[in-house]
Amino acid sequence: MDEDEKQLYSYNIPSVLVMNKVDLVSSKRRLKDLQHDIIDLCPFDHIFHVSCNTGFGIPALMEYLVQRAEMRPWRYHPNQTSTKSEVKKAEEALKQAIMERYFREIPYQVGIKVEAWVPKLNGELRIDFHVDVKNDVQQGIMLGQRGRIIKEVRERCQQLLTEQLQRPVVCVISIAQRRNSIAAQNLYDEEHQQVDIDNNQRRKRARQFKQT
């Protein structure tokens, strides 16, 4: 055991081993061998065999976690299920719709960004998405013949967002080839978004100064 491992063990952090998909295990001997190999790497306070597909072992795991959870004030409202913004949820809904329609590498090679968020007086919400793809081949695959596939993706995204936001949602999706990598484009967007935030804060302070 090296010095880093000794220091890690000295922290005495509670740890639990959760082995999922046990419903797919055909050999209990192989499961036990794998469990022993993992235990040799790190000691665990408790071991659970579960299956998220069938629900086996999930109640026992939940009860264990609840009993050992520390009582403390809510950091967020008890009814709040996520800290993500509505825009981020919308982007994830479109990503889910794409992943349901396509397979393999395409869902992981496209970039998704909300460009417009327009609430209407009739209660409807219009969301404009920009999807960037790697090349013209991916663009053709995403669009499909006469735009049939992207239409199916758009309708699925609208269904997901209508259920999440509890209001009618209309999605508009544009697709274009990107010039940079997704990581570089995201960094560019974050930097410019921060600039916009800073500019808005300065304008707000200027208005408050004028009012005083």
Buried (B, 14 or more C-beta within 10 A) or exposed (E): EEEEEEEEEEEEEEEEBBBBEBBEBEEEEEBEEEBEEEEEEEEBEEEBBBBEEEEEBBEEBEEBEEEEEEEEEEEEEEEEEEEEEBEEBBBBBBBBBBEBBBEEEBBEBBBBBBEEEEEEEEEEBBBBBBBBBBEEEBBEBBBBEEEEBBEBBBEBBBBBBBEBBEEBBBBEBEBEEBEEEBEEBEEEEEEEEEEEEEEEEEEEEEEEEEEE
